[in-house]
Amino acid sequence: MNYQILQSLQHVEDEWGLDMPESLEDVIKFLKREFTFLDFFLNLQSFIDLSYMLEIVHNVQALFHDAAIDFGRSSEIDQVVRVTNQLKVKIQMTKLEIRSEYLLPKVNEDGNFVGSPEFVIDLIDTVVMNLGDLLKVYCSSSLLFVRGPNKEIRDVFKELKLLRNFVCFVTERSIELEGQHIDFFIHVLEVVSHAAMIAWLYLPSNGNENQETNGLLSDHLQMKIKPIDPSIRKIYIDVLQDLRFEWRPIIPINHAADCVAGFVQALQHNLKALSVSNPNTHQIADLQEMLNLLIANLSIQDLEFHLQDIDIVMIDSGILVYSLCENVVLGEVTIDLPVMIERIKILIYNIIRKEFQSSLPRIHGLGYVDFVLSNLKEFQDRYPDSLDFVKTQIQIIQAQLESVQPFLRFVAEQQYNIHDKLQNSVALLTGKAYEVEYIVDVCVRKRVPDWCLMLWLLDISAEVAEMQQKKMFEDDLVSPYTIATDTFFKLSELEKMPGIKEEIIGFEDEIKTLIDRLTRGSQELDIISIVGMPGAGKTTLANKLYSCDSVVSHFHIRAYCHVAPVYSQRGLLLSLLAMLQVSIDGTSLLSKGTDELKDTLSRILHSKRYLILLDDVWDFKVGDDLTDCFPDDDNGSRILFTTRNHHVTFYFDTVGEPHHVRLLTYEESWELLKIKVFGNENCSPLLEKVGQEIARKCGGLPLSIVLVAGSLSKMEKTEECWSQVAKDLGSYIASDAKSIIEPSYQHLPYHLKSCFLYFGTFLEDEEINVSKLTWLWIGEGFVEDLEWKSLQDIAKGYLDILINRNLVMNAKRSSDGKVKACRVHDLLLDFCKKKAEEEHFLSWIKWDQNDKSLSATSSQKKLAQRRVVFIEEENLVEWSASRCLVDSVLFRRIDVSSLLVSQIFYNFKFLKVLNLESTVINSFPTVLVYLRYFSAQTDKDSITSLIANLWNLEILILKPTKGKLKLPVTIWKMVRLRHLCMDSAYFTLNGAEGLLEKLEVLSTPCFSCARDVELLSEKTPNLRELRCSLVDFRHELFPRLDFLTRLEIHLAANSMVDGPYNFPPSLRHLTLSNFFLGSCHESNISMLPNLCVLKLVSIFFDNDKWEVRDGEFFGLTVLKLVKCEFFDEWKTSDFAFPMLEHLVLRECPYLKEIPLSFEAIPTLNSIKVKSCSESVERSATIIKEVQEAYGSNDVRVFIQRENKDSLSGTLLKKYNYVSSSSKSDNKTNKSEPQMMKSRMEFRRQKWTEMVFARKLADMKQRYNVKNI
């Protein structure tokens, strides 16, 4: 472009600025526009034949030159005005000259656009921009205002933009320009150029030219741009057919969505332009619907995986659209419309289904099929009309899914991993359930055409039937041992044994103890197990023991073998024989069978004291395969093995307990890190602080320390570099750690993989409440209903397996020994997050402060995953609007605004789990009909009756922020509720219809009369746990409660309950708060046959005295007395609490002492005393001393005292009394220990007799016999 004149015009504007007359400013802008079009005219000669008007071309070039000179000589404003007026006249004369000679442009045969389609797109962009400028001025007095053909220019402007979409679609799917492509681009160049020239040359200067301009633009639009003329249609159809037969996309995937959407926009525009009288109106409507459907379901990840399928649909649709246009004029069709439309339907259906399947997780919960089946029945009852056309197919699939439920239950009961083919069967089957759920939903919502849904259901039914025909659901195919390899340990690998020369930090006491177990003790064969989590140092410790000098000298022969998750018995035998230096050649061992190898190994070991190290044992079957080979000659032989799975140790006949490898202390971690990084050198003082932070972040796991030390030793030893490592420790060790952790994950039973990966939803170092975790698992559908057991018990069993496999750590136990809280090591947590993303199972979403956008922890395509964890709320609405298939949304430590919450309710239609536990909501998610788990806070004082719309809800946790919460009567219609937790909630019970037969846990409603409690008990027949408050009771009888196993009751300060307290005999846990216990009340409590845990809080005893008689609280294992401030005297008979294991006394300031009869309880394990009198503390230590005098060292005493001298207030000091006759204030003579021992023996004998008598009575009652 000749920029000199434009620069001159711009200089005038800049120089005169605000001093320029308004009229002159308008002229300057007018001249800019005119010179822009004149420049476009000059550029046409690069590809258009203008030889017939060369003189005019020269005149235009001269006009540019002269105008620049004239402006350069104009220094005064009046001179500028004179020059601009002259230019106006010259330009008008030039335009008239061009108009007189101008013809429809024809592209040169040697035009330089060939081979460069981008030139065509640039030309369209230029013309569109210039035409757009013509439409921007709305002031009629301006020279720039277009008076006449405004509408026609807008139409051309719109058509050229759509034509550009067509050109882009062709351009980005063509590598070379030849044949039909050249004709297409020539046509585009000619029509675009002509449109620009007509619009400019015939711009009206007076009313007489309006009609001429309108006609020229309209004719050009109809005959050359729109696909009406047969020759034009042929150009468009030919280029699309050429693309169809030679599909070679070169389009960047991030531009594909815009490209496809633009082309669809062009097709839809042409479809709308078809005559309503077209005989193919029905097919036109079908095609329009399908194109809308395709765009609605299109995403970037779909284009990445299905670009060719999508392009075929686009190309075929284009051919069809332009063929339909042909029918308007010619009255004939060159293509079979019904066949073409059916083919496009199938393609669109496949794309939609593939898109849906690509969002599915690769790991599923086994309970998901149960959930879908129950929903199928419910949906058919609720929406019979909407589902009528697919009713038969749904019922067929329903029967198919029901027929495979026994297979899923069988898989859920497996303790070990199943064959890959079976895992694939489970994943495919659950994937079908996801699809059926989606189909039923869109049937009801009318979001997908019926033809698409019917195709989908037919395919699902056929695929499940094919799986059944191939016997993919046969139970007897399940075997964890179907894969075996004959790999064995070679002699040349002996020097490569990991960890033989490794330094061990810490474990000195453990090593000494283990060496003693290896070299001393019993002479019979002993099997010693070392158990620990991945990376805990089990192998390193075992190799240290194996190569220890005292161990080497003690045994005659030793052998080492690495077992691994997949092994063969023969391979293990060959490995051990190789270690024993038995010759292996073609004529000896390799030619022998497995039984002969076992005999050979047994003969070698016979009469020798041997040590066998089996490293990394995964399966109890190893013991069965090898035990017969290890003779017991009573000579002190030992077998040492390491395992990640505590459960494996149960299958080995061991003398002692398994040795659990502990995590390193902070000091040991720092010491190991220094050794690994610096060796014998000293650590720089500048690095000590950040180095200690890195060591602390390793969480005591040797693997983490060794891996991060490897990274630190390779980088520059500066504080800045080390700080970067401390900031993002996981990224430096994750890839190396994965190879260590992956086998543990792969060896899990299929149904536990999703449970383990779910830990990736939690934060680092988070202590996870077990009850919350298990209910989340149930809500997610991970737990398969085994009918004979409650879902929560099954889920807790899942957790126990993960703990036994050392993938999850027990963080806190309740007093009765059950796991109360758990956690996973940060290294395993990082593995869970990354593996979960790989499996399309989970994604973390966070606010990226660098690019100010919402990002996943990895790539954009991961946002299709079914579970998302948010740690920030920015852009949540924009993100959620396009992710309606998400199953679970969980927020971590953020409080989401109420506006965003309502957006979540609206966008995530398929949510099963919504955890807003830190968020206060003012509305309820009554539209999320699939919701199974919902947790939040609310500032409302009542819940809407529409909450009953959530008919799938199983877990509802609401915490009111303003005190009381009134529950609607419709709550009794939510028949699937299993866990209902609403603090200070009030039920409407009178006249309420319905039963909550599945409700197991209820917490914490308030009741104002006993009858309400009994009514609730009647309406919840399977309730196991109840926590409640009795408010405004006025001397009412204690309510009758049946079938509970756990009961916690708080009696409000202004209430009074009359006895007796008749508790259900099924109770195992009982908590009473603020109650009065006299002899008539406590009698029932003391004789409850199944009571294991009793917690008494702020209890008032008769005369402040509690007396317990023989045989009372027979099965009690845990007793807690808390804040019993007026309780001062406690008397028990010698044979009370015979099974007690744990005693807790907290804030009982006036209690004089613990009854000394506790000294003879044989099962007592611990006594915890906090904020009690010194005499209570003293009695606790005496009990421990008496137990020790008798020879029992099991009792641990923990004492916490108030430190009133502390400047910072009241602190607690903790004392753990391990042993202490010297600490007792009681002076005893030499005969007292013997007297105490005799008394203890007498009591224990009596206890044994009493326990036996009780068990005998239970047996008589159970089997209904009089004599045994």
Secondary structure, DSSP 8 states (H G I E B T S, - for coil): --HHHHHHHHHHHHHHGGGS-HHHHHHHHHHHHHHHHHHHHHHGGGTB--GGGHHHHHHHHHHHHHHHHHHHH--SHHHHHHHHHHHHHHHHHHHHHHHHH-----B-TT-TTTT-HHHHHHHHHHHHHHHHHHTS---TTSTT---S-HHHHHHHHHHHHHHHHHHHHHHTT-SS--THHHHHHHHHHHHHHHHHHHHHHT--SSGGGHHHHHHHHHHHIIIIISTTSHHHHHHHHHHHHHHHHS------HHHHHHHHHHHHHHHHHHHHTS-TT-TTHHHHHHHHHHHHHHHHT--HHHHHHHHHHHHHHHHHHHHHHHHHHHHHHHS--SS-HHHHHHHHHHHHHHHHHHHHHHTS-SS--TTHHHHHHHHHHHHHHH-TTTTGGGHHHHHHHHHHHHHTHHHHHHHHT-SS---HHHHHHHHHHHHHHHHHHHHHHHHHHT-S-HHHHHHHHHHHHHHHHHHHHTTTT-GGG--TTS--------GGGGGG-TTTT----S-HHHHHHHHHHHHSS-SS-EEEEEE--TTSSHHHHHHHHHT-HHHHHH-SEEEEEE--SS--HHHHHHHHHHHTT----TTTGGGS-HHHHHHHHHHHHTTS-EEEEEEEE--THHHHHHGGGS---SS--EEEEEES-GGGGGGS--SS--EE-----HHHHHHHHHHHHHTTS---HHHHHHHHHHHHHTTT-HHHHHHHHHHHHHS---HHHHHHHHHTHHHHHHHHHHHHHHHHHHTS-HHHHHHHHGGGGS-TT--EEHHHHHHHHHHHT-S---SSS-HHHHHHHHHHHHHHTTSSEEEEE-TTS-EEEEE--HHHHHHHHHHHHHTTS-EEEEEETTTTEEEESS-GGGGG-SEEEES--TTHHHHHTT-TT--EEEE-S----HHHHHHHHHH-TT-SEEEEEEEEESS--TT-TT--EEEEEE--SB--GGGGG-TT--EEEEEESSS-EE--GGGGG-TT--EEEEEEEE---TT-----TT--EEEEEEESSHHHHHHHHHH-TT--EEEEEE-S-EEEE-----S-SEEEEEE-TT-EEES-----TT-SEEEEES-EE-HHHHHHHHT-TT--EEEEES-EEGGGEEEE-TTTTTT--EEEEES-TT--EEEE-TTSSTT--EEEEES-TT-----GGGGG-TT--EEEEES--HHHHHHHHHHHHHHHHHT----EEEEEEEETT-TTS-EEEEEEES--STT------TTHHHHHHHHHHHHHHHHHHHHHHHHHHHHHHHHT-S--
